[in-house]
Amino acid sequence: MPHTTITLKKSFFSTTAFEAVRSGDCRAELYRTSTGIEAVRLSNRRGHLVILPWYGQMIWQATFDGVDLTMQSHFREPRPASDIVGTYGCFMYHSGLLRNGNPGPQDNHALHGEMPLAAMDSASIEIGEDAQGPWMALAGEREYLMGFGDRYMARPRVVLRPDAATFDIQMTVENLSQDDMDLMYMCHANFAFVEGGKIIQPTGFGRDDMVVRTSVPTIVQASDSYLDHLQKLQQDPSATRVVSTDLGVDPELVFYLKNLRKAQDGRVHVMMRRPEGDAFSMRYNPQEFSHLVRWILANNRQKVCAFAMPATCGVEGHFTEKSLGNVRTLHGGETASFTLTLGYLNAQEAGAEEQIVRASR
């Protein structure tokens, strides 16, 4: 449907935040962090998102109804970095797109690929209205071009509506080459670690439904006791229904969720209900995402419960995922599109969502 587009320029941003766009109860404020990175605060009646328009279009922070959804870390602001671990404190980043996951011995790609910190070519704020009502979005484009290599156009987009504490994340990838290219994409949504949070999912908690990752990436320091712990969880992961540091989440736990059932709307719904009764939520189309990954970590440096990360592949790195047949091929001129809905639900919304999840099991 018709909409208005406001093209952003880096010269618009300064250390003093100012409101650049307002449309009803949605507004966009522009500012530059003390570390020199441009940011857009996209707000509605219930909260806001802080999005970095030229820095991979990652979502640095998500806060709704006074609840911070973002992982806990020592990073108070985004920092210029050459890889994602140099600024690992964001709510969400786009993982991929040619490569994804932890590189193995046969790989030479960066952790989670080239997209997390990608320098975007353009960024814009969009305003419109559709069958669901008015919306405001931050969008961007980035052309990846490598001599003797691949060429694609990535178009990420975040859509916020006036009354909702959930929002849409979209990613479109167009292969601009005439040759085939590999596609590995994951929405790396780093929700906050919630002690006592109850995970509600449209599958079981047995070993056939939750496969524990027992391979250990090089960035993780693994002790013998940790490896033994992974083996025990592999046999019985049922204790992970409730999030707790008692689960042995240092250095990390990673799961692949299987046998997920769709709700009546055709999407997979997963949630983490907080002890207060509210919840964090994720909904996605399993036809777009063949995998669902869970990552839980809590130590003195950072805490995160990425309870639902939809993906087209696992996180074992390009070589292993390719050998497993998990790497998607995007033919010359072909486009792949992904849309998911995630965010916060108050207690009333969470109760209704839980009924949807349980009805799909």
MIKOL-797181 format. One record per residue (C-alpha): z, y, x. Coordinates in Angstrom, 3 decimals. Layout:
! MIKOL-797181
<site <Z; Y; X>>
...
! end
This chain:
! MIKOL-797181
<site <0.000; 0.000; 0.000>>
<site <-0.540; 3.618; 1.192>>
<site <2.134; 4.977; 3.507>>
<site <2.797; 7.882; 5.844>>
<site <2.831; 7.426; 9.614>>
<site <4.512; 9.795; 12.079>>
<site <3.419; 9.168; 15.663>>
<site <6.207; 9.503; 18.202>>
<site <5.962; 11.008; 21.675>>
<site <8.495; 10.707; 24.460>>
<site <8.660; 14.506; 24.666>>
<site <10.343; 14.487; 21.225>>
<site <13.472; 12.864; 22.674>>
<site <16.407; 14.597; 24.345>>
<site <20.063; 13.848; 24.975>>
<site <20.919; 15.716; 21.773>>
<site <20.191; 13.635; 18.680>>
<site <18.243; 15.296; 15.894>>
<site <16.965; 14.181; 12.517>>
<site <13.195; 13.879; 12.752>>
<site <12.389; 12.236; 9.417>>
<site <14.174; 11.926; 6.084>>
<site <12.853; 10.155; 3.022>>
<site <15.318; 9.722; 0.182>>
<site <18.317; 7.882; 1.573>>
<site <16.543; 6.713; 4.729>>
<site <16.361; 8.839; 7.839>>
<site <15.378; 8.589; 11.486>>
<site <17.209; 10.381; 14.302>>
<site <15.749; 10.600; 17.803>>
<site <17.712; 10.825; 21.030>>
<site <17.695; 9.748; 24.665>>
<site <20.603; 7.754; 26.059>>
<site <22.514; 8.888; 29.118>>
<site <20.639; 6.135; 30.984>>
<site <17.314; 7.793; 30.130>>
<site <16.036; 5.406; 27.433>>
<site <14.550; 6.729; 24.184>>
<site <16.260; 5.534; 20.977>>
<site <15.715; 5.867; 17.235>>
<site <18.669; 5.607; 14.869>>
<site <17.221; 4.315; 11.600>>
<site <19.809; 4.845; 8.845>>
<site <20.318; 4.205; 5.148>>
<site <23.247; 4.441; 2.707>>
<site <25.022; 1.448; 4.226>>
<site <24.556; 1.789; 7.957>>
<site <22.064; 2.035; 10.772>>
<site <19.976; 0.359; 13.437>>
<site <19.444; 1.706; 16.945>>
<site <15.949; 0.726; 18.082>>
<site <14.364; 1.368; 21.483>>
<site <10.776; 2.327; 20.635>>
<site <9.272; 2.039; 24.139>>
<site <11.549; -0.666; 25.550>>
<site <10.262; -3.850; 23.952>>
<site <11.220; -2.321; 20.594>>
<site <14.513; -4.178; 20.919>>
<site <17.254; -3.407; 18.417>>
<site <20.159; -2.241; 20.523>>
<site <22.731; -2.047; 17.750>>
<site <23.100; -2.955; 14.077>>
<site <26.032; -1.605; 12.029>>
<site <26.431; -1.817; 8.256>>
<site <29.364; -1.130; 5.927>>
<site <31.379; -0.300; 9.035>>
<site <30.817; -3.748; 10.591>>
<site <29.109; -4.000; 13.991>>
<site <26.775; -7.007; 13.938>>
<site <26.034; -6.777; 17.658>>
<site <27.160; -9.153; 20.407>>
<site <30.117; -7.981; 22.488>>
<site <29.322; -7.117; 26.105>>
<site <30.120; -4.671; 28.914>>
<site <26.833; -2.820; 28.279>>
<site <27.726; 0.330; 26.356>>
<site <24.138; 1.592; 26.545>>
<site <20.770; 0.045; 27.391>>
<site <19.914; 0.231; 31.070>>
<site <16.590; 0.316; 32.900>>
<site <16.076; -3.206; 34.223>>
<site <13.427; -5.573; 35.520>>
<site <14.641; -8.499; 33.393>>
<site <16.665; -8.961; 30.238>>
<site <19.924; -9.911; 31.974>>
<site <19.989; -6.415; 33.490>>
<site <20.652; -4.933; 30.043>>
<site <22.074; -7.851; 28.067>>
<site <23.979; -6.182; 25.271>>
<site <21.477; -5.729; 22.446>>
<site <21.471; -7.032; 18.894>>
<site <17.902; -8.372; 19.020>>
<site <14.969; -8.643; 21.358>>
<site <11.527; -10.198; 21.048>>
<site <11.463; -13.279; 23.258>>
<site <8.037; -14.451; 24.459>>
<site <5.171; -14.054; 23.947>>
<site <3.166; -16.070; 26.481>>
<site <6.317; -17.698; 27.813>>
<site <9.766; -18.227; 26.348>>
<site <13.083; -19.736; 27.292>>
<site <14.788; -20.559; 30.545>>
<site <12.264; -21.175; 33.324>>
<site <12.495; -24.633; 34.850>>
<site <11.626; -25.774; 38.389>>
<site <7.910; -25.900; 37.525>>
<site <7.871; -22.450; 35.916>>
<site <7.342; -19.009; 37.434>>
<site <7.906; -16.862; 34.349>>
<site <10.779; -14.485; 33.675>>
<site <13.728; -15.486; 31.512>>
<site <12.429; -15.328; 27.912>>
<site <9.030; -14.088; 28.961>>
<site <7.323; -10.723; 29.338>>
<site <8.106; -9.103; 25.965>>
<site <11.879; -8.319; 25.969>>
<site <11.571; -5.165; 28.105>>
<site <7.870; -4.499; 27.626>>
<site <6.706; -0.902; 27.974>>
<site <5.169; -0.137; 24.586>>
<site <1.909; 1.802; 24.396>>
<site <2.779; 3.590; 21.163>>
<site <5.551; 3.985; 18.609>>
<site <5.667; 5.440; 15.118>>
<site <7.859; 5.932; 12.073>>
<site <6.366; 4.809; 8.773>>
<site <7.420; 5.729; 5.232>>
<site <6.227; 4.019; 2.084>>
<site <6.981; 2.258; -1.165>>
<site <6.064; -1.207; -2.416>>
<site <7.032; -3.571; -5.233>>
<site <10.564; -3.757; -3.817>>
<site <10.926; 0.017; -3.673>>
<site <10.942; 2.646; -0.888>>
<site <11.253; 1.785; 2.777>>
<site <11.231; 3.280; 6.269>>
<site <10.004; 1.443; 9.350>>
<site <9.739; 1.776; 13.094>>
<site <6.558; 0.248; 14.460>>
<site <4.748; 0.013; 17.764>>
<site <1.899; -1.496; 19.727>>
<site <1.585; -2.987; 23.155>>
<site <-1.604; -4.313; 24.732>>
<site <-0.972; -6.979; 27.330>>
<site <-3.836; -7.215; 29.791>>
<site <-3.937; -9.189; 33.003>>
<site <-6.871; -9.561; 35.358>>
<site <-7.977; -13.223; 35.414>>
<site <-5.489; -13.810; 32.601>>
<site <-4.613; -13.280; 28.979>>
<site <-5.107; -10.255; 26.779>>
<site <-3.309; -9.686; 23.493>>
<site <-1.978; -6.981; 21.199>>
<site <1.650; -7.175; 20.052>>
<site <2.714; -5.185; 16.997>>
<site <6.472; -5.322; 16.316>>
<site <7.959; -3.615; 13.272>>
<site <11.403; -3.144; 11.694>>
<site <11.685; -2.269; 7.984>>
<site <14.821; -0.787; 6.404>>
<site <15.413; -0.066; 2.698>>
<site <17.820; 2.511; 1.197>>
<site <20.454; 0.218; -0.333>>
<site <20.241; -2.949; 1.782>>
<site <22.272; -4.019; 4.774>>
<site <19.621; -6.610; 5.556>>
<site <16.281; -5.625; 7.052>>
<site <12.934; -7.147; 8.014>>
<site <11.733; -7.824; 11.535>>
<site <8.009; -8.401; 11.886>>
<site <5.838; -9.362; 14.822>>
<site <2.059; -9.681; 14.855>>
<site <0.264; -11.082; 17.893>>
<site <-3.520; -10.790; 18.160>>
<site <-5.422; -12.623; 20.877>>
<site <-7.913; -10.003; 22.094>>
<site <-9.615; -12.491; 24.388>>
<site <-12.340; -14.958; 23.508>>
<site <-10.336; -17.683; 25.236>>
<site <-7.362; -19.633; 23.927>>
<site <-3.875; -18.449; 24.893>>
<site <-0.439; -20.007; 24.697>>
<site <2.001; -18.480; 22.215>>
<site <5.779; -18.906; 22.478>>
<site <7.830; -16.577; 20.286>>
<site <11.492; -16.393; 19.327>>
<site <13.455; -13.698; 17.517>>
<site <16.492; -13.530; 19.789>>
<site <19.064; -12.186; 17.307>>
<site <22.416; -11.775; 19.105>>
<site <24.994; -11.575; 16.325>>
<site <28.611; -10.832; 17.142>>
<site <30.997; -13.679; 17.933>>
<site <33.390; -14.116; 14.994>>
<site <36.521; -16.178; 15.588>>
<site <36.932; -18.355; 12.523>>
<site <33.420; -17.668; 11.257>>
<site <32.119; -20.450; 9.027>>
<site <28.488; -21.450; 9.477>>
<site <26.687; -22.408; 6.279>>
<site <23.299; -24.024; 6.755>>
<site <20.762; -26.023; 4.713>>
<site <21.202; -29.143; 6.826>>
<site <24.046; -31.338; 7.981>>
<site <26.308; -31.093; 11.009>>
<site <25.667; -34.609; 12.324>>
<site <23.877; -35.626; 15.497>>
<site <20.547; -36.065; 13.681>>
<site <20.659; -32.541; 12.292>>
<site <22.067; -30.686; 15.307>>
<site <20.752; -31.621; 18.734>>
<site <22.914; -30.291; 21.556>>
<site <21.046; -28.944; 24.548>>
<site <22.332; -30.930; 27.516>>
<site <19.955; -29.493; 30.127>>
<site <21.572; -26.618; 32.000>>
<site <19.582; -23.508; 33.040>>
<site <20.008; -22.099; 36.531>>
<site <21.818; -18.983; 35.243>>
<site <24.657; -21.175; 33.936>>
<site <27.411; -22.462; 36.223>>
<site <28.103; -25.996; 35.006>>
<site <31.243; -27.952; 35.897>>
<site <31.664; -31.697; 35.409>>
<site <34.044; -31.067; 32.520>>
<site <31.466; -28.830; 30.854>>
<site <28.783; -31.503; 31.163>>
<site <31.175; -34.089; 29.713>>
<site <31.893; -31.698; 26.849>>
<site <28.173; -31.404; 26.057>>
<site <27.858; -35.180; 25.929>>
<site <30.750; -35.433; 23.478>>
<site <29.270; -32.746; 21.256>>
<site <25.950; -34.552; 21.369>>
<site <27.635; -37.537; 19.761>>
<site <29.514; -35.468; 17.167>>
<site <28.679; -31.772; 16.712>>
<site <30.532; -31.500; 13.384>>
<site <33.374; -29.420; 14.875>>
<site <30.945; -26.514; 15.224>>
<site <31.072; -25.775; 11.494>>
<site <33.672; -23.132; 12.359>>
<site <33.121; -20.772; 15.279>>
<site <35.999; -20.655; 17.744>>
<site <36.643; -20.298; 21.450>>
<site <38.322; -23.708; 21.124>>
<site <34.846; -25.231; 20.858>>
<site <34.350; -24.788; 24.601>>
<site <31.783; -22.005; 24.390>>
<site <32.117; -20.903; 28.015>>
<site <29.594; -20.830; 29.632>>
<site <27.534; -21.565; 26.459>>
<site <26.541; -23.972; 23.726>>
<site <22.934; -24.326; 22.563>>
<site <21.746; -26.357; 19.583>>
<site <18.412; -27.213; 18.000>>
<site <18.734; -27.456; 14.223>>
<site <16.708; -30.139; 12.475>>
<site <15.925; -31.261; 8.906>>
<site <16.309; -27.766; 7.489>>
<site <15.612; -27.467; 3.773>>
<site <13.920; -24.568; 2.059>>
<site <15.439; -22.526; -0.754>>
<site <13.537; -21.823; -3.957>>
<site <11.913; -18.779; -2.348>>
<site <10.314; -21.052; 0.262>>
<site <12.452; -19.720; 3.106>>
<site <15.224; -21.232; 5.186>>
<site <18.551; -19.424; 4.645>>
<site <21.372; -19.625; 7.222>>
<site <24.569; -17.601; 7.271>>
<site <27.863; -17.144; 9.084>>
<site <30.668; -16.179; 6.741>>
<site <33.456; -14.139; 8.283>>
<site <37.150; -14.753; 7.442>>
<site <37.061; -11.440; 5.525>>
<site <34.588; -12.991; 3.055>>
<site <31.513; -11.051; 4.114>>
<site <28.737; -12.586; 6.194>>
<site <25.875; -12.334; 8.654>>
<site <22.582; -13.669; 7.317>>
<site <19.176; -14.947; 8.445>>
<site <16.175; -15.899; 6.281>>
<site <12.749; -16.978; 7.530>>
<site <9.586; -18.845; 6.605>>
<site <9.509; -22.291; 8.273>>
<site <5.714; -22.243; 8.157>>
<site <5.855; -19.399; 10.693>>
<site <8.750; -20.749; 12.771>>
<site <8.827; -24.463; 13.579>>
<site <12.150; -24.337; 15.471>>
<site <15.628; -22.946; 14.891>>
<site <17.926; -22.390; 17.867>>
<site <21.666; -21.623; 17.928>>
<site <23.397; -20.074; 20.944>>
<site <27.147; -19.535; 21.152>>
<site <28.949; -18.020; 24.131>>
<site <32.351; -16.419; 24.656>>
<site <33.963; -15.459; 27.955>>
<site <35.416; -12.404; 29.663>>
<site <31.953; -10.849; 30.149>>
<site <30.269; -11.299; 26.788>>
<site <30.630; -12.891; 23.381>>
<site <27.812; -13.838; 21.051>>
<site <27.096; -16.141; 18.141>>
<site <23.325; -16.231; 17.772>>
<site <23.732; -18.679; 14.899>>
<site <20.072; -18.637; 13.848>>
<site <17.172; -17.762; 16.159>>
<site <13.842; -18.740; 14.551>>
<site <11.219; -19.746; 17.111>>
<site <7.863; -21.412; 17.555>>
<site <9.260; -23.578; 20.355>>
<site <12.411; -24.568; 22.204>>
<site <13.995; -22.732; 25.117>>
<site <13.366; -25.202; 27.933>>
<site <10.682; -23.079; 29.606>>
<site <6.898; -23.220; 29.485>>
<site <6.280; -26.416; 31.459>>
<site <8.726; -28.548; 29.487>>
<site <7.867; -27.103; 26.090>>
<site <4.156; -27.589; 26.823>>
<site <4.736; -31.236; 27.748>>
<site <6.663; -31.704; 24.492>>
<site <3.778; -30.299; 22.466>>
<site <5.793; -27.294; 21.312>>
<site <3.536; -24.535; 22.652>>
<site <1.256; -23.073; 20.013>>
<site <-2.372; -22.254; 20.810>>
<site <-3.737; -18.934; 19.621>>
<site <-7.526; -19.134; 19.648>>
<site <-9.752; -16.271; 20.734>>
<site <-9.647; -13.470; 18.147>>
<site <-6.899; -15.216; 16.166>>
<site <-3.776; -13.439; 14.869>>
<site <-0.301; -14.863; 14.291>>
<site <2.209; -13.045; 12.096>>
<site <5.961; -13.504; 11.748>>
<site <8.440; -11.973; 9.289>>
<site <12.141; -12.621; 8.881>>
<site <15.029; -10.976; 7.052>>
<site <18.461; -10.674; 8.637>>
<site <21.567; -8.549; 8.653>>
<site <24.847; -8.114; 6.801>>
<site <26.118; -9.197; 3.364>>
<site <29.272; -7.885; 1.729>>
<site <31.625; -10.385; 0.080>>
<site <29.817; -10.332; -3.256>>
<site <26.388; -10.656; -1.653>>
<site <27.680; -13.391; 0.649>>
<site <28.958; -15.424; -2.288>>
<site <25.556; -15.325; -3.962>>
<site <23.806; -16.186; -0.685>>
<site <26.103; -19.149; -0.063>>
<site <25.134; -20.574; -3.438>>
<site <21.461; -20.298; -2.460>>
<site <22.066; -22.099; 0.836>>
<site <24.101; -24.890; -0.735>>
<site <21.579; -25.356; -3.534>>
<site <18.862; -26.003; -0.936>>
<site <20.778; -28.772; 0.835>>
! end
